[in-house]
Amino acid sequence: MGRYDAGKSGHGSGPRKSALPQVWGISTNFEDHDIDFLARMQQLVKGKRTVFLTRRYTIGDAWQDDIYGYSYFQEATGFVFLNNVSFKQQVYQARACEKIGLRRGQGHLELQMHHPQQVALTRNGSRSFTAGDEIEIQLLR
């Protein structure tokens, strides 16, 4: 697993070679790393299924060419799904706060990106975040 500094731009500047985002597409086009990714995600979701039974928060507006997505949190465990529908690379700036379902007082947070690469998010070399911190994530086009 690698590291990605959430404040640095340029992450993931290369295009993804496979059709993974279009899971409803032809699965014979998937590469081995796509199958590995799907298996990891299935195992992760099954292990944390109670988180997905909590309230879903909506982020952004897909109809406004915004970065949009959904988040689910149960105490300090959560998932944020973001989608960049634009034709340009964009930076998502968010605050780890109640707006996405994370309540203050959850203590030390570690953030991890799962797609397009599995990397730990860092800020100035540290993996430590707290509720209320502003986070920038570079999203691919």
C-alpha positions in Angstrom: 0.0 0.0 0.0 1.3 3.4 -0.9 0.9 6.9 0.5 -0.7 9.9 -1.1 -0.3 13.4 0.3 -3.9 14.8 0.2 -2.5 18.3 -0.3 -0.4 17.6 -3.3 -1.7 17.8 -6.8 -0.9 15.5 -9.7 -1.9 12.2 -8.1 -3.2 9.8 -10.6 -2.4 11.9 -13.6 -2.4 8.9 -15.9 -5.6 7.5 -17.4 -7.0 4.2 -16.1 -6.6 1.5 -18.8 -9.6 -0.6 -18.0 -13.4 -0.3 -17.9 -13.6 -0.8 -14.1 -15.8 2.3 -13.4 -18.3 0.8 -15.8 -19.0 -2.4 -13.8 -22.1 -3.0 -15.9 -19.8 -3.2 -19.0 -18.3 -6.3 -20.4 -16.4 -8.2 -17.7 -14.1 -9.9 -20.1 -12.4 -6.6 -20.5 -11.4 -6.5 -16.9 -7.7 -7.0 -16.1 -6.4 -9.1 -13.2 -5.9 -6.0 -11.0 -9.6 -5.0 -11.6 -10.7 -8.5 -10.4 -8.4 -8.2 -7.4 -9.9 -4.7 -6.6 -13.5 -6.0 -6.8 -12.7 -8.9 -4.5 -11.0 -6.5 -2.0 -14.0 -4.2 -2.1 -16.5 -7.0 -1.6 -14.5 -8.3 1.4 -14.3 -4.8 2.9 -18.0 -4.1 2.4 -19.1 -7.5 3.8 -16.8 -6.9 6.9 -18.3 -3.4 7.5 -21.9 -4.0 6.3 -23.4 -2.3 9.4 -21.8 1.0 8.3 -23.8 0.9 5.1 -27.1 0.4 7.0 -26.7 3.9 8.5 -27.9 7.1 7.1 -26.5 8.0 3.7 -25.2 11.6 3.2 -25.1 13.2 -0.2 -22.1 15.2 -1.3 -22.2 17.7 -4.3 -24.6 17.8 -7.2 -24.1 15.6 -10.2 -26.5 17.8 -12.3 -24.1 20.8 -11.8 -20.9 19.2 -13.2 -19.8 19.0 -9.5 -17.8 16.3 -7.8 -20.6 14.3 -6.2 -20.9 11.2 -4.1 -22.2 9.6 -0.9 -20.9 9.0 2.6 -21.7 6.6 5.4 -20.4 6.7 8.9 -20.8 4.7 12.1 -18.8 6.3 14.8 -15.2 6.6 13.5 -15.6 4.1 10.7 -16.9 5.4 7.4 -16.8 5.4 3.7 -16.9 8.3 1.3 -17.6 7.6 -2.4 -16.7 10.4 -4.8 -17.3 10.7 -8.6 -15.8 13.3 -10.9 -18.1 13.5 -13.9 -16.1 16.4 -15.4 -13.7 16.0 -18.3 -11.0 17.7 -16.3 -9.0 16.6 -13.3 -10.4 18.3 -10.1 -9.6 18.7 -6.5 -12.3 17.9 -4.0 -12.0 20.0 -0.8 -14.0 18.8 2.1 -14.1 19.1 5.8 -14.2 15.9 7.8 -17.4 16.9 9.7 -21.0 16.2 10.4 -22.0 17.3 6.8 -20.6 14.0 5.6 -21.7 12.0 8.7 -18.6 12.3 10.9 -19.1 13.7 14.3 -16.6 15.7 16.3 -14.9 13.9 19.1 -14.2 10.8 17.1 -10.5 11.2 17.9 -7.6 10.3 15.6 -8.6 9.4 12.0 -6.7 7.6 9.3 -7.9 8.0 5.8 -7.4 5.5 2.9 -8.1 5.8 -0.8 -9.1 2.5 -2.5 -9.4 3.5 -6.1 -7.6 4.0 -8.5 -4.9 2.9 -6.1 -4.9 1.6 -2.5 -3.0 4.4 -0.7 -3.1 6.0 2.7 -4.0 9.7 2.7 -1.5 11.9 4.4 -1.1 15.6 5.1 2.5 16.9 5.4 3.7 13.3 5.8 1.3 12.5 8.6 -1.5 10.0 8.4 -3.3 11.7 11.4 -6.5 13.6 10.7 -9.2 14.7 13.2 -12.9 15.6 12.7 -13.1 19.2 11.4 -9.9 19.0 9.4 -10.0 20.2 5.8 -9.0 17.6 3.3 -8.1 18.0 -0.4 -8.2 15.0 -2.7 -7.2 15.0 -6.4 -9.8 13.3 -8.5 -9.1 11.9 -12.0 -11.1 12.9 -15.0 
